[in-house]
């Protein structure tokens, strides 16, 4: 006897394929949703971590800015202290300068002249005096140029005057004060007092 299959096998196969397709589509959708969720979670965690790092960096930058401001204040204070120290050292160095300079002027002064006035303005001393000859003035200028405490003498003026019925030469000299080196100050030079008479 011949058996004939009268069942709609094509329709059954089609429905089977449709179920498989629906199952695969559902699984794909679930996988895609899972991937999207995992990606969003990863990106969100990375964003939060970066924001946390940015916050730490901002805090560190603020701290460094404060430390830089403190360092600048310290540098300013150090600069002020160094200036004060320099002033004190200058005062210590120049404490006896007036006495030494006056002594030096008297040592360099040749015979046959006298001084009428000494005025200091800054590091420049103006000397007014009277000499019996021009050669005495030239000797004084030379002595100042070789002095340990004085330098760069400039003869500003020399003119003939009559003092006590005697013809004299009134002069004005500008000379600079120099601070000798430490080793020079420890061993002062001996200067020859007086000059050759003319």
Helices and strands as residue ranges (DSSP letters): H 9-94, H 97-108, E 113-121, E 124-131, H 134-145, E 150-163, E 166-177, H 182-186
